[in-house]
Amino acid sequence: MVGTVISKKYSTYSVLSDGVIYNASIRGTLKFRGHVYVGDEVFFTETNYIIEGVTPRHSLLKRPEISNIDQIVLVFSLVEPDFSYFLAFKYLTYANYNEVPAVIVLSKSDKDDKQVSEIKGVFNKLNIPVYVTSSKTKEGIEEVKQLFKGKKSVLVGQSGVGKSSLLNAINFDYDREVGEYSEALGRGKHKTKEVVLLPFEDGFIADTPGFSSLDLNLTKLEIAHYFPGFEKRYLECFYSNCLHQKEKDCKILLAVQEGNIPSIAYENYLKLLLEGDKY
């Protein structure tokens, strides 16, 4: 039998096959050959539900741990927690590095129209789609639903940004538990404990645990290549190892000077570059 791993708890894998969910385990020899991720397409036995093999993956993320994703949907709130350009650019770099398209969804849009316009202006200039939603007013929900049709998508964002609220607005049957924002801690309280794939319109939406930080574990040169807006321009730089700081004939610096790359993007690139390992 063939199915999709839609969740994992300890050593038990929930596998969806022909509309039926099976609780499966892994054959001992497979454990030594590699990890089985949520999102994997697997072969399993019909009698005792043992996973015996995994089909080749077309994508794999290590955080959150999930495979065969078609797009990353980055969810950010405007308040509680406040929107972070740095975190947005960090995760977009991560998406580019893993060759998975990414879009941004802003939740709690009823809070500040001026900020929404500013954020959309920055990312639209970098050809990154931005969608605006409100789980309270239902603004943008129908538009966002179109994103997920026929695709395997993963929701990524800090705790408390509204991932579960967004899912419940998309489909009431999901009934995802909504986390609270802790003012004392300055972050959301975790409600989603595991990665789980939820079927939707010939595709899947993956809900994931929220995070408070992310280590890219990329070199400075990789950051210089995969930062949003840099992906093609860096190939035209005079130096192949250009870090886009003070180098001769740097096309990134030229794009910043000409306004084709927003200054706030470049400022966050320099901050992110400090986290890169030496190449």
N, C-alpha and C positions, 0 to 999 in steps of 0.2 A: 504494500500500500504506500501511497505518496501523500504527504500533507505538509502543512505549514506550522512551524512552531510559533504559537501565539503567546505563550508565557512559560515561565520556569519558576519553580519553587523548590529549593534544595536540589534533590536529584530527580525530581519528577518534572516532565515536560508535557505541557498541554499542546496537542497536535490537532489542528483542524483539517479534516479530510472529508470532502463531499458533504459538507454541512454538519458533520458529527465531530465532537471534540473527544479525543482519546487521551487518557493519562498514560504516558509512555516513559520508559527508562532507556538508558544507553547500554548497548552491548559493551562488555568489558574491553574488548580490543579497540573499540572506537574511542574510548576515553584516552588512550595513549597516542592516538593519531591526531587528535585535535579537539578543540572546544566546539560545542554545539550552541549556537546563539538563537535568541528569539529572532524570527524572520527567516531562519533557514528553511529551505525545502528539503525534506528528509524522506528516506525510505524506512518503513517500519513493518514488522511482522503483523499479520492479521490475527494470529492466535493469542500471543502474549504481549503484544504492543512493545516490542523492543526496537529501538532505533538502530539501524544497521549501517546507514550511510547518509551523506550530505551531498546535495548537488552543488556544482560550482557556484560561487557567489559573484554578483556583479558589483557589490559594495559591502564595506564592513566598517562600522564605527566602534571604537573602543570605549568611548563615553558619549552617550549611553551605549551599552553593549547591545548592538543590534545589526542585523545584516540585510542585504538586498533592499536597501532603502532607495527610493526614487527621488525624494526631496526632504530637506530639513526645514521645518517651520519653526522659526525662532519667535517665541512669544515674550513680549516685553510689556510691562505696565508703565503708565506715566507716573503713578504714585504708589507708594506702599507695595513693593519697593520702587524707588525712583528709577526712571529710565537711565541707562548707562551706555553712552556711546562706546566706551572702552570695551565693555563686555560684548556689545553687538559686533564691533569690528573683530574682536578676538574669536568669536564663534563663526563669523563669516570666513575668516582666515582658515579656521579648522575645516569648514565645509569645503572650501576651495582645495585645500590640501588633500582631502579625501575624495575629490572630484564628484561631489554630490551637490546639485543645485540647492540654493537656499532662498527663502523669502522671509520677510519680517511681518509679524502680526502685532499690532498695538492694541492692548486691552485697556479697559477703563477710559475709553476715549472721551467720555462726557466730562472729563476733568479740566482739560486745557486745549482749546482749539488752536491757539497760537503755537504751542509746543508741537502739536501734531503736524502743522504745516511746515515747521522748521525741520523736523525729523524726516518727513517725506521728501523735502527738497534736497537734503543731503544725500539720501540713499538713491533717490531717483536719478541723480546726476551720475551715480556709479552703476546704473542699470540694475538696481536691486529692488524688486517689487516690495511695496509696503501696503499692507491692508490694515484698515482701522475698524475696530469692533467695540461693542459694548454689550456685555451679557445682560445688563439691566434693560437697556432700550432696544436690544436686538439689532442695533446698527451694524451693518457690514456682515452679519452672519450668513445671509444667503449668498453673498459674493464669495465668502471664504469657503463655503461648502463646495463650490466649483473647483477649488484647489485640490480637493481630495479624491475626486471621482477617478476611478480606475488606476490610482497610484498607491504605492506603499509609502506613507509619510510618517515622519517622527516629529512629535512636538518636543521642543527643548526650551527650557527657561528656568529662571530662579524659582524657588519656592514662593508661593503667594502671588505670582504674576497673573494667575487666572487660567492656567491650562485646563484644569478640571472643569471650571465654569464654562469655558469655551466648548469643551467636549459635550457638556450637558445641554448647552444651547444648540449645538449641532444635532444632537440626538438625545431626547429625554430618556430613552431606554438605557443609555450608558450608565446613568446614575452614579457618576464618579464622585467620590467624597471630596469636598472642597476644603482646602486648608485655610487657616487664618493667618493674618499678618501680625507678627509680634513687634510692637514698637520698641519694646525693651531690647530685643535682640537685633532689631533693624533688618529682619528678614522673615520670610514665611515659615510656617510650621509644616513639616513634611506630612503629607497625607498619602500620596502615591508611593508605595514601597518597592514596586518592581516595574520592570518594563513589560507592558502588555499590549498586544495588537488587538484593536477593535475593528471588526468588519464594517466597511462603509462603501456603498455604491461601487461594487466591483473592485474594491481596493481595501486598504487597511489604514487606520490611524493609530500610531503608537503613542500611548501615554507613558511618561517617564518620570522618575523621581526628580524633584527640583534640586538645584545645586546652589552653592554659595560662592564657589570659586572653580577655576578650570586651569589646569596646567597643560599647555599645548605640547610641550616636549619637542619643539621644533628648533632647528638651528636658525641663526640670524639670516642666513642666506635663503632658507626656506620661507621665512616670514617675508623677506624682501620680494620673493617670487609670488607668494599666494595671498598677500594682503589685497583686500577688495580694491579693484581699479588698477592694480599693478600687473595682473596676470599676463597681459600681452605687451604692455608698454616696456616692461623690464628687458624684453628681448631686443629692444632697440637701443639700450644703453651702450655707451662706449666700452665699458668694462663688463665682462660676463659675470663677475662677482660683485657688481655694484650694490651697495647697501643704501643708496639714495640719500646720502647725507651731504657730502661736499664734493663728490666725484665729478670728473670732467664729463661733459656731454651726457648728463643724466636726464633721461626722458621723463622720469617721475617728477623731478624737481621742476622741469619745464612745464609739465602739466599742472602742477600746483601753482606756479607763477601765472599761468594763463587762465586759471580758474576752472580747469577741466577736472581737477581733483579738489574737492573741498578742503580748505585749510584745517578744519576740525578732523578730517580723516587723516591727514598727514601728521597732525599733532599726536593722534592716538597711535599711529604707526610707530613714531619715535618712542613712545612709551612702551609699546609692545616689543619693540626691538630689544629693549633692555632685558626682557625675559628670555631672549633666545640664547641657546647654547652656542658656544664658539664653534665655527665650522673649520 
